[in-house]
Amino acid sequence: MNGLSLGTQRVGDFYDFHASTPARQVLLEHSADGISVTLTWSEPSSPYARWFLGEDAYLADPAHDLDDVPIDAPNRVLFVDSQGAVLLVRCYARGYHANMLGPGRGRIWARAAVIGVGEDLNFGSPDGLKAHISGLREWLGVTSWDFRTPSEVGGGAEVRSVDPAPVHLGEFNGLDLSLQPGWEVRTEDPDRYVLLDTLESCTRSTGERDWRDHADLHMALRDLLVLSRWRHESCVVIKAMRRDDPVTSPNAESAGEKWREVVVPNGVSQSPPSDYRAHLIRFADLGVHGVQRWIQLREQYSRALDPVVSSIELGPATHSTRLAQVGPGVEALGYLLFIRDGMTRRSAKDTSLEQRLNRIAEDVDTVLPFDVTNWVELTTRTYNGVKHVNRAKPDSIDVLNAWRQCVLATRAWVALELGVGPDDVRERLSRDRQRHPYGEVT
């Protein structure tokens, strides 16, 4: 079966679509480090060596003509073996070992692998991309299964698939965004059937667009879920489409879109939480227009929101690292709010951290489960202490609580900006996990 799950190693033929670099056998691997192809060469004058050695490839034979060989690794390469074809896209060369004037090996890394594509198609700029975003289906409140108990149907239990309508979220910078519910049945053994509820986030463009443009729109939905319940959520690209790679009928006529399976490095979806985590921002609060407002807000306030959202990816980081990550975000948010109020950029630039935090506090004072005056004082003191070596080193617990309160204030600000009622925000934050302060363990 043609696949590239984590831990897979395959040996096959390698093509880079360039006449001067003939096919050769390589190792294709998907490891914890990523998706890679390992290339070998016998002497530095090999065309493949040039991708790693650069101009040093001439050292073996100065008269060797490499002028028609690209000095950089190609953006996409093809791998083919008995299982099928894999097109590697968004490639780059990194890491090699070579002897002086002798043999060597290097690796081409791919940011994505498109399964089943056996020709030179620019899937680095697709016409469509689909992703799985953890928690999105539950947040949307849709299911593709109808369960009926024996008491409801007067006999045995009944499970029936249904087809909820797609949710069209609109067009953003030339990309159409929709959410597509679905279902799947898997047979794991003769006595076990698994029913899957699926939801795909789908982007389409009228013409090819860079992969990153598509992916960023999917990540916007993921970021909203992160802020909503402050939990790591995954966004994994699973399918790609190009209109020059359509489904074809037996008479070779185009018969519609063909969505190719995509594998990305370490593309594992986040598992559902083991315990209940309530959302601060619900789809019922927003509807389609609210989600559209979020995507606009995320773009307008990216300098403020990105550091806060990305801080959840830090994992087991130190307390100072967490505050150092989030601090520039709340600084930027206060600055941008002053600009929105009508202050000139020059005047806003000269405002202090304390003034910027006080500006944020004006918007969220009535909904936060802590005193905003104490938050402003604590964050100003600890953040400046972390940044400046001439300041007193702040207490670790104070730093953690400043980070916690900065995140909670940002989440509250986003909820209010998206139209969630102040009473709802206040009530939900009164039960939010981040309301609990950190303390010393005795």
Residue pairs with C-beta under 8 A, 6 or more apart in sequence:
1 83
2 83
2 84
2 85
2 86
2 115
2 116
3 83
3 115
3 263
4 10
4 28
4 30
4 35
4 86
4 113
4 115
4 263
5 30
5 263
6 30
6 31
6 32
6 266
6 268
7 30
7 31
8 28
8 29
8 30
9 27
9 28
9 29
10 27
10 28
10 29
10 79
10 81
10 83
11 25
11 26
11 27
11 28
11 81
12 25
12 26
12 28
12 79
12 80
12 81
12 82
13 23
13 24
13 25
13 26
13 79
13 80
13 81
14 23
14 24
14 25
14 26
14 37
14 39
14 77
14 78
14 79
15 23
15 77
15 78
15 79
15 80
16 74
16 77
16 78
17 74
17 76
17 77
17 78
17 120
18 47
18 69
18 70
18 74
20 47
20 68
20 69
21 47
21 48
21 69
24 39
24 48
26 37
26 38
26 39
26 79
27 37
27 38
28 35
28 36
28 37
28 79
28 81
28 86
29 35
29 36
29 37
29 38
30 113
30 263
30 265
32 266
33 265
34 109
34 110
34 265
34 266
35 88
35 109
35 110
35 111
35 112
35 113
35 263
35 264
35 265
36 107
36 108
36 109
36 110
37 77
37 79
37 88
37 107
37 108
37 110
38 105
38 106
38 107
39 48
39 51
39 105
39 106
39 107
39 108
40 48
40 103
40 104
40 105
41 48
41 49
41 98
41 103
41 104
41 105
42 102
42 103
43 49
43 60
43 61
43 101
43 102
43 103
44 53
44 56
44 57
44 58
44 59
44 60
44 98
44 101
44 102
44 104
45 57
45 58
45 60
45 61
45 64
45 66
46 57
47 66
47 69
48 106
49 57
49 98
49 104
49 106
50 57
50 66
50 69
50 70
50 71
51 70
51 71
51 72
51 73
51 93
51 106
51 108
52 93
52 96
52 98
52 104
52 106
53 96
53 98
53 104
54 71
55 71
57 66
58 64
58 66
59 101
60 101
72 93
73 91
73 92
73 93
73 108
74 91
75 89
75 90
75 91
75 124
76 87
76 88
76 89
76 90
76 91
76 120
76 122
76 123
76 124
77 87
77 88
77 91
77 108
77 110
78 85
78 86
78 87
78 88
78 117
78 118
78 119
78 120
79 85
79 86
79 87
79 88
80 86
80 118
84 115
84 116
84 118
85 116
85 117
85 118
86 113
86 114
86 115
86 116
86 117
87 113
87 114
87 117
87 118
87 121
87 123
88 108
88 110
88 112
88 113
88 114
89 110
89 111
89 112
89 113
89 114
89 123
89 124
89 211
90 110
90 111
90 112
90 124
90 211
91 108
91 109
91 110
91 111
92 108
92 109
93 106
93 107
93 108
93 109
94 107
94 109
95 106
95 107
96 104
96 105
96 106
96 107
97 104
97 105
97 106
98 104
98 105
98 106
110 265
111 211
111 264
111 265
112 123
112 124
112 211
112 237
112 240
112 262
112 263
112 264
113 262
113 263
113 264
114 123
114 240
114 260
114 261
114 262
115 260
115 261
115 262
115 263
116 260
116 261
117 123
117 245
117 260
121 242
121 244
121 245
122 208
122 242
123 211
123 240
123 242
123 260
124 210
124 211
125 208
125 209
125 210
125 211
126 208
126 209
126 211
126 214
126 240
126 241
126 242
127 204
127 205
127 207
127 208
127 209
127 241
127 242
127 243
128 202
128 203
128 204
128 205
128 214
128 239
128 240
128 241
128 242
128 257
128 259
129 202
129 203
129 211
129 214
129 215
129 218
129 237
129 239
129 240
129 241
130 180
130 200
130 201
130 202
130 203
130 237
130 238
130 239
130 240
130 241
130 259
131 200
131 201
131 215
131 218
131 235
131 236
131 237
131 238
132 198
132 199
132 200
132 201
132 234
132 235
132 236
132 238
132 269
133 199
133 201
133 218
133 221
133 222
133 225
133 233
133 234
133 235
133 236
134 222
134 225
134 233
134 234
134 235
134 269
134 270
134 271
134 272
135 225
135 229
135 231
135 233
135 270
135 272
136 179
136 199
136 201
136 221
136 222
136 225
137 143
137 181
137 197
137 198
137 199
138 272
139 225
139 228
139 279
139 282
139 283
140 167
140 179
140 199
140 283
141 283
141 284
142 164
142 167
142 181
142 199
143 162
143 164
143 181
143 197
144 161
144 162
144 163
144 164
144 181
144 182
144 183
144 197
144 198
145 159
145 160
145 161
145 162
145 183
145 195
145 197
146 158
146 159
146 160
146 161
146 162
147 157
147 158
147 159
148 157
148 158
148 159
148 160
149 157
150 156
150 157
152 158
159 195
161 183
163 181
164 181
166 178
166 179
166 180
166 181
166 202
167 178
167 179
167 288
168 176
168 177
168 178
168 288
169 177
169 178
169 179
169 288
169 291
169 292
170 176
170 177
170 288
170 292
171 177
172 217
172 292
172 295
173 213
174 205
174 206
174 209
175 203
175 204
175 205
175 209
175 213
175 214
175 217
176 203
176 204
176 205
177 201
177 202
177 203
177 217
177 295
178 201
178 202
178 204
179 199
179 200
179 201
179 202
180 199
180 200
180 201
180 202
181 197
181 198
181 199
182 198
182 199
182 200
183 195
183 196
183 197
183 198
184 195
184 196
184 198
185 193
185 194
185 195
185 196
186 193
186 194
186 196
187 193
187 194
188 194
200 238
200 239
201 218
201 221
201 235
203 214
203 217
203 218
204 241
205 213
205 214
208 242
215 235
215 237
217 295
218 235
218 237
219 235
220 294
220 295
220 298
221 235
221 291
222 233
222 234
222 235
223 298
223 305
223 309
224 281
224 291
224 294
224 298
225 231
225 233
226 232
226 233
226 309
226 312
227 280
227 281
227 305
227 308
227 309
227 410
227 411
227 414
228 279
228 280
228 281
228 282
228 411
229 277
229 278
229 279
229 280
230 280
230 312
230 407
230 411
230 432
230 433
230 434
231 273
231 277
231 312
232 270
232 312
232 313
233 270
234 268
234 269
234 270
236 264
236 267
236 268
236 269
237 262
237 264
237 267
238 261
238 262
238 267
239 259
239 260
239 261
239 262
240 259
240 260
240 262
241 257
241 258
241 259
241 260
243 257
245 258
245 260
246 254
246 255
246 256
246 257
246 258
247 254
247 255
247 256
247 257
247 258
248 254
248 255
249 255
277 433
278 428
278 431
278 432
279 428
280 411
280 412
280 415
280 420
280 425
280 428
280 429
280 432
281 414
281 415
281 418
281 420
282 420
283 290
283 291
285 418
285 419
285 420
285 421
285 424
286 293
286 294
286 418
286 419
286 420
290 418
290 419
293 417
293 418
293 419
294 414
294 418
297 305
297 414
297 417
297 418
298 305
300 336
301 332
301 333
301 336
303 328
303 329
303 332
303 336
304 329
304 330
304 332
304 333
304 336
304 410
305 329
305 333
305 410
305 414
306 329
307 325
307 326
307 327
307 328
307 329
307 332
308 326
308 329
308 330
308 406
308 407
308 410
310 325
311 322
311 325
311 326
311 329
311 403
311 407
314 321
314 322
314 325
317 325
319 396
319 399
319 400
319 403
320 386
320 399
322 399
322 400
322 403
323 382
323 383
323 386
323 399
323 400
323 402
323 403
323 406
324 386
324 387
326 403
326 406
326 407
326 410
327 379
327 383
327 386
327 387
327 406
329 406
329 410
330 356
330 357
330 360
330 379
330 406
330 409
330 410
331 353
331 356
333 356
333 360
333 410
333 413
334 351
334 353
334 355
334 356
334 357
334 358
334 359
334 360
335 348
335 349
335 351
335 356
337 356
337 359
337 360
337 363
338 347
338 348
338 351
338 356
338 359
339 345
339 348
341 359
351 359
353 379
353 380
353 383
353 384
354 376
354 380
357 375
357 376
357 379
357 380
358 376
360 409
360 410
360 413
361 372
361 373
361 375
361 376
361 409
363 413
363 416
364 372
364 409
364 412
364 413
364 416
365 372
366 422
366 426
367 412
367 416
367 422
367 425
367 426
367 429
368 375
368 405
368 408
368 409
368 412
368 429
369 408
369 426
369 429
369 430
369 432
369 435
370 405
370 408
370 435
370 437
372 409
375 402
375 405
375 406
375 409
378 398
378 401
378 402
378 405
379 402
379 405
379 406
381 394
381 398
382 394
382 395
382 398
382 399
382 402
383 402
384 391
385 391
385 392
385 393
385 394
386 394
386 399
397 438
397 439
397 440
400 438
401 437
401 438
404 434
404 437
404 438
407 434
408 429
408 432
408 434
408 435
411 434
412 425
412 429
415 425
416 422
416 425
429 435
